[in-house]
Amino acid sequence: MAIREDFQRARTDLEKEARRNEILDAAEDLLLKSGNERFAVSALAARVGISKSTVFLYFGNKEEMLLAVYERAFIRAFTQLGDRLTEGMSGRAFCEAFIDSLIEHPALLILRAQLARTIERSVALDSMVSSKQRILACGQAVSDKMDRMMNLETGNGMRMLMALINLTAGAVQVDSLPYVDPDALPEDIADLLQTVSIRNIFMSGAELIFCGATGRPFD
């Protein structure tokens, strides 16, 4: 496949960043439609209208690209969470803001379970480190704001964030609702799947984490 002329003409750093973001936009869209297991660079290249070799001008391999998709989704989700923090908000209100922010960025949830197990193992060490540094900086900014807004002991915001992120990753693994049509199921099975949806599992565990970390009531 021929390289698109606009990709060939990218010369400045700003133009190259725009091309990189276009590839990431297409990669995220394809990921949401096909899932991580069936994600293929060839399909991505066809979607953008470029060759596979052009994709690899911007990313070292498929995993480096998926890491970039994850990083971008993480930063967007946690920036959104930071914007939703309010002075003196309850534990329930905070945890609802947390899970809603992550659910609104599903690429983060899809890739989180594969991050350490496959994705990070397949990228260059400097790429993995620099990505983690940017993610950590974003998480630190949000956790510092949590400490202030929720009057937490210094550092408890970061501890709570890490615990809630791990809780979410586990909840994703048992949530079948995104993959089935509830209307096609018997009522009792549909009710069961709703009970073990990611949001319900998360909120149940999040109450224990919040109360344990703060010694405060959830509501």
Beta strands, then each sheet from edge to edge (+ up, - down):
end
